[in-house]
């Protein structure tokens, strides 16, 4: 069973992964714009 802290921890991990994926997408789009 997950405690409220467990839920918070999973939420933080999910947000971190989401933030990292957004940063990667931004970096890729910036590189593509520079190449054009």
N, C-alpha and C positions, 0 to 999 in steps of 0.2 A: 504493500500500500504506500501511496505517496503522501507525504506531509505537505502542508502549505509551502514550506520551504522548498520541498522537492519540486512543486509546481513552479515556484518562482525561479528556481535554478534552471528548469527545462525552458521556461519562458525566456530567460536571459540567453541561454544557449541558442534558442531559435532566433531571437532578435540579432544576436551576433552573427550567426550564419547568414541571415537575411541581409544584414548590413554589409557583410563581406561580399556577398553575391552582387549587391547593388554597386559596390565600389568597383568590382571586376567588370561589370557591364559598362559602367561609366568610363573606365580606363580603355576598354575595347572600342567604345564609340568615339572617344577622343582620338585614339590612334587612327581609326578609319577616317575621321574627318581630316586629320593632318595628312594622311596619304593621298587624299583626293585633291 
